[in-house]
Amino acid sequence: MATIAQAIRMALHYGEKNLGLKEVFGEDVGPPLGGVFTATQGVECSWNSPLDERGIIGAAMGLAFAGRRCVAEIQFCDYIYNTIDLLKLAGNQSWSTNGDWNMPMTVMTPVGSGIRGSIYHSHSFDATMTHIAGWKIVMPSNALDAYGLMIACLKDPNPTMYLKPKALLRVKGHEAIPGEPELTPEGEKELRRRIDAPLGDRSKWKPEWPENLTDYTVEIGKGKVVHEGGHVTVVSYGRTLPICVQAANELESQGVSVEVIDLRSLWPYDWALISESIRKTRRVVFVNEDTEVTNFGEHLIRRTVEEHFYHLEARPKLVAGAFVPGVGLADALEMASVPQLDSIRQAILDVANESA
């Protein structure tokens, strides 16, 4: 079964062969490394840029203005903050020209904690990015969605932001990507043999891509119920999503039935799906790992209260990262800085047990 990194790689390959993708670039994105998390390994149109985040975003805008579809990677989202003004400009273009000028560009960047990256490699970017209008924003939590969301981004005529949860990039999927080898241990080994570059000298290596990859697409703006329940709704995405599912499975033994929604897209987002679930359970918890102040989940709580006040039987709750400047290197500091299984499970119990 493919990992998220392999899924992104296969989607990019499909894009360069079938969807007009012309350029994939960023720091160490081209050979021999193929990206710090190997998500661009073997992609033919990939190349290495200078260490210059503003140059990377500016080049992507110029290429996109010329109609040359591209994917630009910022190696870690911690270093995207000095490009905010350029992201704002890119988001303005279609709107300010009344649709006359499109920008077929995708920016992808790894986000979040989970690799002991300390203060310079553990930031989240979802809350900041949702403040920038004109972009579509996605964050997968599994390999199949990682493939389908990248295909959707490569089809979009305007800027898309692809947030990669770095803690999940090596996690194998549970559903097959159309066209990957059989779902057996031998199939996984075959996929690695064909598309993972060997250690050592890679100068003559070329990937053997699966022949039957398709344009399987996850529609941007469509969430998914990944665990059905009737007592509490939990809305999450990215790294915290599988933890929420684990908490839901554990709470079943205590008689708490949890419905977990994978948002998948932060903008546009599937408010219809969230609303339907809230009307059913009448209780909701929003979970992500960005800092709690001006968190995207706060927006969702505001909308929940405005539109579902009379449906609710408990106060909505946000489980988010601590409002600290960064994540510490020590294991205990990282664990205390962002949501973990215990804090998510307890928040669900608190909401489930609260009386109106």
N, C-alpha and C positions, 0 to 999 in steps of 0.2 A: 504494500500500500504506500502511495506517495506521501512524503512529508509536505508541509506547507511550502518550504523553500523549493522543493522539486516541482510542486504544482505551479508556482509562480513562473518558474523557469520554462515549463512546458507551455504555459499560456503565452509567454513572450515569444517562444519559438513559433507557436501557431499564428501569433499576430504578425510576425515578420514575413511569414509565408502567405498569409491569407487576408490580413486586415490592413495592409498598407503601412505597418510599423517600419519606420526607416532608421531611427536612431535610438539606441539605449546607452546612456552614458552617466558617468559620475566617478567619484573617487574609487579606484580599484575595481570598477564595474566590468571592464574588459578583461581579456586574458593577461596574465595567466590565472589570476585569482578568481574572477567571475563574481565579484561582490564579497564583502566581508562575511556575509551569511550564505554565499554561493547561489543566490537567487537569480543571477544572470549568467551562470557558468554555461559556456557552449553556445550562447546566443550570438549569431553571426554578425548582427549589426551593432554589437556592443563595443564601446571604446572607453578608454581611461581619460578622465578630465584632470585638469590641475586641481589642487586642493583649494578650491574657491567656491563656496556655496552660492554667493551672489552671481558669480560667473556661470554656474550651472543653471540656476533658475533663469537668468537673463538669456542664456543660449537657448534654453527650451522655449522661451517666449518668442525669440526671433525665428527659430525653426518652425514653430507652430503658426506664426503669422504668415510664413511662406507656404503653409499648407503641408509641411513635412511632419507627419505624425511622429511623436517622440515620447520616450519615457526617460525622465531624469531622476536619478537617485541622490538623495542626501544621506550620507553614510549612517548617521545617527540623527534622530530628530533634535537632539540637544543643540545641534549646530545649524538648525533651520531658522532660528529666531532672528538672525541678522538679514533675513530675506523677506520679512513680513511686508515691507512696503511693496516689493515686487510681486508677492502673492496677491496683495490687494489690487495692484494694477492689472494682473492677469485676470482676476475675477471680474473686473470692471468692463472688459473689452466688449463682450457680446451685448451686454446691457446698454453701454454708452453709445454703441453704434447701431442700436435697434436691430441687432441680429445680423448686420451686414458683415461683421468680422468675427470669425470663429477662431478658437485656439485649441486645436486637437493635441493637447499635451497632458501627460500624466506625471505627477510627482509621486514617487514612493519613498518611504522612509521608515526605518524600524523604530518602534516606540515602546515605552514602558520598562518595567523592572523585570527581574527574574533571571538575570545572568550575572548578578553581582557586579554590575557595571559602575557602581558608586555614583558620585555626584555629576560626572560628565557623560554618562552613558545609560541613564535610567529615567530620563524625563518622559512624561506623556505629552501629547500634543493635541489631543482631541478637543479639549475645551477651547484652546486658543484658535484652532482651525475653524471651529464652528462659529467663531465671531467674524469670519471673513466671507462675505457674501459672494456669490458667483461661482463657487466651486461645488462639485459633488464630492462627498467624503465617504469612504468605505473603510471597514476594518473587519477582516475575516477572523473566524475562530477555528477553522478546520480547513483541510486541504481542498475538498471539493468546492467550498465557497471561495477559497483563495483563487482557484482557477477561474471559476465563473465570474467573480467580481473583476478580475483583471481583464477578462474578455469584454465585460461590459464597459470598463474604462477605455479600452482600446477602440471601442465602437463609438464612443461619445465625441461629439464635435467640439466640446469645450472643456475647460480644465477639470481634471479629476485628481483627488488626493487619495492615495492608496497607503493606508497606515498598516504596517506589518508588526504584529505583536511579537517582539523578538524572542520572548520566552517560549513561544509555540512553534517557531520556525522549523525545529527538528522533530516535531510531533507528527506521528503517522496519522493519516485519516482513517475514518471508519467506513467511508463510502467511496466507491471507485470513481476515479475521474474517467470519463468516456475515452477509451483509446489506450489507457495504461495497461501493462501486462496483467495476467490473471492474479486474483486475490489469494495468493498462496505465498509461503515463505520463499519458494523458488522464484515467484513472480517479483517479489521485492528485491531479491538479489539480482535478478535480470535487469530490473529498472536501474538499480545502482550501477551495474556494469555498463549499461548503455549511456547513461546521461550524467553520472558523477565522474568528474575528472580524477585521474589517479594521483596519488602522492608522488612527489618528485618531479621529474622532467615532464612537462605537459606540452612541449613545443610541437609535437606531432599528433597530439590527441585531438580527435574529433568525436562529438557525441553521435550516437545512433538513436535518433529520436523515434518514439513510437509512431507508426505509420497512420494510425486511425484516430488521431486527436481531432476533436470536433470544436464547433463554436458554442459549446455549452455555456450558457450565460445566466448569471444570477442578476435579476433586474435590480438596478440601483433604486433604493427606496422601499424594498420589500423585506420585511423581517420574517422570522420563522419561529414557530413554537417548537422547541426541541425537547420539552418535557411537559406533558399535560398534567394539570392539577386543578383543584377547585377551591382551595382555601386562601392562597396568597399568590399574587403575580410577582415575578422577579424579572426585571428587564436589564440585560447586560450585553456586553460585546467584548471581543478581543480576549486578552489573557484571563479575565475574571469569569468569562462565560462557562468554561468547563468546570471551574470551581463551584459556580452556582448550581450546575447540574449535579455535581457530587454531593453538595449540601442537600439538594432536593431528594436525591436517592436515599441519603442517610435519614432524613426526617420522615420518610414514609413509615419507618418502624415506630415512630412516635405518634403516628396518626395525623401528621400534617401533610396535606396534599399541595404541592407547589407547582405552579405553572411557570416555566422558564421560557422567556422570549430572547432569542438572539437577534439583536437589532440589525446587525450586518452593515447598515448604512446609517451614518449620522446626519447626512443631508443629501437628499430629502430622507426623512425617516417615516416609518410605518405607524403613524398615529392611529389609523383605523384598527390595526391589529392590537396595539396597546389598549385602546379604548374598549374594544370587545372583551379583552381579558379582564380589565378592571371592573367592568359591569358584571362579569361573572363571579369574580372572587371577592370584590369589594375591599381588597387590601393590596398594597403594592410596595415593593422595595426596588430601588434603582441602584445598580452596582457598577462602578468602574474605578480605575485606579488613579485618575487625575486628581489634583489637589481639590479639596472640598470647597474652597472659596471660588465663586463664579464657575462652578462645575457644570458640565452639560446636563447632568442629572438634576440640577436645581431648576433648569428651564423646564424639564419634563415634569417635575413636581409642581411648579407654578401652573402649568397647563392642566395637570391632573386636578388640582384644587379648583381652578376656574371652571372646568367643564364637568367634573365628576364629584363635586362637593357632596351632593345629596345621595350619591351611590356609595360613598366610603363609609366603612364601619371601623376604621382605624386610621391614624395619621400616616400619610406616606413617609417613607424613610429613605435616606440616601446613605449608602456605604461607599466611601471614597478615600482617596489618599490624604494623609495628614498635610496640613498647610505648612510645609517646611521647604527651605530653599532647594533641597536635593535629597537623594537617597544615599544613606551611608554605606560604606563598603562592608562593614561587619554584618554577619548574617542576622543578628538580632535587630540591628538598626533597619535593615531593609524590610524584614518581616513586620516591624512595627510601623513602617511608613506607608504601606499599601495594604489593601484588603487581603486577608487570608481566609482559609476555610472556617476557622473558629469564629471570626468576626462576622462573616457572611451568614453562617448558620444561626448565630445568636440574634442577628438583626431580623432574620425571617421569623424566628420563634417569638421575638418581642412583638412583631406586628401581628402574627397569628393569634397571640394570646391577649392582645389589647382589647379592652371593651370600649364600645362607642360611647 
